[in-house]
């Protein structure tokens, strides 16, 4: 059975002390809760080791927001997958639309990052999704399929089974717009069918596909009720414990 997951992406927010306080507050808020989903927080690199040490990692997973496309070496400022793993983090967010748009991350680069993440025992949360122009022109199915195929479809079935996908309609991130529950289900079902065609029904049925476009406490329950929506990759709402917990409680 595939997992339901609510993952928070803090992006470039929270100083070290603020981030540690937020993680500690979330840990306390969930301590006595019986959860119906896995919970993950994606923190800036500087927080990873301290957050992992301060929380119950059997209840909250920790994710980096990126990793390098090299194992080690003279790459000043980069953080390798093995470094991420050494902090106690178990996940890494890869291919986020902001990384693709602002830092020119290509399918080929993301393919390497994914392989290195898997090699180092990390679970990639691999992001896919279309911009507004692609949605309005009707090519969004092709765009999303190519993002999956070009970066992930050389993986073995065993390795692909370790991937979490996160569909993010880029036009709905930080804009207040949200794909309707029907739109979310349509594209998630298409993604799962794409996986069936490559890896078969068992792996497709066991792959968690998260929704990542302005998901909040008000719309989470409706979005998560779709048969192919297995949770959310949450941005701004993950920066306040009450808001994030309300999304977690939607399961």
N, C-alpha and C positions, 0 to 999 in steps of 0.2 A: 504493500500500500504506500502511495506517495504521501509525503508529509505536507501538512499545512504549515506555512512559515510566515511570520511577520518580521520583516527586517527593517531596521532604521538606518538611514544613510544621513549621518550628521553633516556631510560635506565639509566645507572649510569654516566650521563654527566651533566655538568653545575653546577657551584657553585651557591649559593643562588642569588647573585647579577646578575650573567650571565643568570640564568634561568628567573629571573624577567624581565630582559632586553629583552630576546628573546620573552617571552610571550607578553610583551608590544608592541614590534615591529610587531609581528604577528597581534595583535589586531588592530593596526593602519593600517596595510596593507589590512585588511579585512573590515575595517569600512565602506567604501563606495561601497563594492562589493555586488552584488546580487548573493548569493550562491545557487548552485544547489545540494548541499549535506550538511549534518551535519559535523561539524569540531570538533575534540576532541584532546586535548593534554594530554599525559600521563607523568606526571612529577615525579621526586623523591619526597618522602614524605615531605621533608623540604620545598618544594616550594608550596605545595597545597593551604594553606590558603591565602598566599600573592598573588599568581597568580589568584586565584578565585576572590579576592577582586579588582584586578587591571585591569581585562578585562571585556568585555561585555559577560556575560555568557549566554545571549540569542543567541549569535552568535558562541561562542566557549565553548564547554563543557570541563570539567577538569576531568581527570582520575588519580587514584592511579595506581601504577604498580603491586600491590599485596595487600593482607590483611591477617590477622592471621586466623587460624582455631579455634580460641577460642573467646568467647564474651568479656572476661576481665579476670584479675587475674594476678598471679605471672608468667608472661611470658616475662622476661626482653628482651627489644629490639624489641618486636613485636608491630604491629599497628593494632588495631581492625577495623572491618568494621564500627562500630559506630563512631570511631575517624575519619576515612576517611570521612564519611558523614558530620561530624561536621565542616569540613574545607570548605564546599561549593562544594566539588567534587560530581559529579553525576555518575561517572563510576569507575569501577575497572577492570584492566587487570588481568585475572587469567589463570593459566596453560601455561604460555609462555614456549617455549621449553627450554629456559635458566633456568627457575625455575625447570622444570622437570629434566633436565640433571645435573645441578650443585648443586641443593639443594634437590634432591630426592623426589620431590613432587609426591605423588601417586594419583591414581584416587580417592581413599577414602578420602584423605586429601582435594582434590579439590572439591569433592562433598560437604564437610562441609563448605569450604570457599564460595562456590557458594550460599549455603543456607543462610549463615550469611549475605552475600552481599545483597541478595534479601530481607531478613528480615529487613535490615536497609535502604531499599529504593535506593540501588545502582543498576546500570545496569552493569552486568558482560559482559566484552568482553572476551569470553572464547576461548582460543587458542588450536588448534589441528594441527597435522601434523606429517609427517614421516621423519626419517633420511635417508641418502643416501642408506645405506644397504637395508632398507625396500623398498625403491623405486625400486632399481635395482633387488631385488628378487621377486618383483611383489606382495608383501603382503600389500601394502600401503592402499588399500581399507579396509582391515580387521583392520589394525592398527587405522586408522582414525575413523572407525565405533565404535571400542571398546572404544576409548577415549571419544566419545560422550555418548555411552550407559552407561559406567561404572560410569560416574560422573553426568550425567544430566537426565537420563531417569527415575529416580524416582520422578522427579519434576511433579507437576500437570501441566495440559495444560496451566492454567492461569499463573503460574510462568515461565514455559518454554517460553511463548510468550514475556517475558521481557529480554530474552537472546540475545546477539549479538555473533555470531560465527566468529572466524578469523582463516582461514586455512593458515598455514605457512609451506611450504615445508622446513624442517630444513636444507636440503642440499643447499638451495638457500638463506640463511640468512647470510649476510656479506661476501659471497663468490664471489659476482659478477654474479653468475649464477641466472637465473630466469626461472621458469616454463614458457613454451610457453603459449600463450593465449589459445591454444587448450587444453593443459594439465590442465591449471587452470579451464577452463570451465568443463572439464571432471570430475574433483574431486569435484568441487562445485555442479554440477548437482547430483553427487552421494550422497553428503551430504544432499542435499535438498530431494532427494528420501528417504533417511534414516529417515528424519523427517516426511515425508508424511506417511510412514509405521507406525510410532509410534503415531503421534499427528494429522494426517490428513492434507489435502491439504491447508486449509485456514491458519493454523498456519505456515506450511512450507513455503507457499508463502509470508508470512509476516515477516519471519525471515531474517535479514540482515546477509549475509555471506561475510566477507572481505577477501581479499588476502593479505598475509603478507610475501612475499619473494623477497627482493631486488626490490621492486616497486619504480620507479623513474619517473622523468618528461618525459623521452624518451619513456617509455613503458606503462605509466598509461592509456592513452587513449585507446590503443588496449586492455589492460586487462579489463578495465571498460566497454568496449563495449559488453562483453559477457553477456548473459541474466541472468546468475546465479552469477555473480561477482558484489557485491554491494558496492565496495569501497576497501580501503586498510588500513592495519595496517603498518605504515611507520616507519622505524628505522632511519638510518643515515640521510636520506633526510629531516627528520623533524627538524633537528638541524640548518637548514639555512632557513630563511623565504622565500627567492626567490624560492628555490627548493621545499619547502613544498607547497607554493602557486601555483606553476606550476602544481603540482599533483591535488590540489583542483580544479584548473581551467580545468582539464581534463574532469570534468563533465559539 
